[in-house]
């Protein structure tokens, strides 16, 4: 897991600035939301090609019930899982960059 994280971090540091430079018009047209697509593609590519032992698949939510809220069981397909993971990865990266500066 640590090896996959190191590979993902290294590829993210190398590929994201290059992708941002090449795809700058799309970033401008979508006000930066195209970054989710870039992060998702990089995450999927790294997990699929660079770390063949890692598995990225659909996510099953078992549901939860409290006195106030009931969330039914559901399954998020592979694309949704990749997009959610990319969003989470982006939020963590931005938070760490803010804390370091």
Secondary structure as UniProt FT lines:
FT   HELIX           2..22
FT   HELIX           24..29
FT   TURN            30..33
FT   HELIX           34..45
FT   HELIX           46..50
FT   TURN            52..53
FT   STRAND          59..61
FT   STRAND          64..65
FT   STRAND          70..71
FT   STRAND          74..76
FT   HELIX           78..100
//
